[in-house]
Amino acid sequence: MNIAFVPVRGGSKGIPDKNIKLFLGKPLVFWTLSELEKTKSIDKIVLATDSLKIMSVVDSFNLKKVQIFHRSSDNASDKSSTESVIFEYLNAANLNQEDNLMLVQVTSPFTTNKNFSESLDLILNGDYDSVLSCARVKRFFWNDQGKPMNYDFNKRPRRQEFKGSLIENGALYISKVKNILKHKNRISGNIGIYIMPEYTAVEIDVEVDWII
């Protein structure tokens, strides 16, 4: 079974009620859930939330694959890690160890059903133990010591000739249930990269991200 796991908490501080705030006429969470619903290889979508308001909004979408998981308040605080709510769900759900769990974050609203399907194929084909999404960013990176990290400033490349660097865009992470439990991490083993366009590097965490 291929399960999309979508953690959405109610206590967003950077943007109040961020996950259900209207984004192009629909609650932000709608865009990710609707694309997951269209993804044929996804068998079930688990929305993990502590908020009754979010539950009500998601129920109004009438998406057939979506199931609500009532995450505990302990795993919905500002200090809670994403892994903590993943483990809470896995401990409660008693899934098959061979099931694939795709962690999906609604703060990356550019992700489409094509992205979900293609990234999952990398796991289903047996090429990798885990897969994460990255954006290829054609920017020049420097460290705090004034040293270039990904290019030679004496031979500044043209953008067309510059390969750029890969940055996690937070859209999705996929692993088998058994590997998540064994390594206590969303990714492990032989890790594959699913590359997405540069504009997907923007994640919605604070007000300026929303505007961008």
Disulfide bonds with the S-S distance in Angstrom:
none
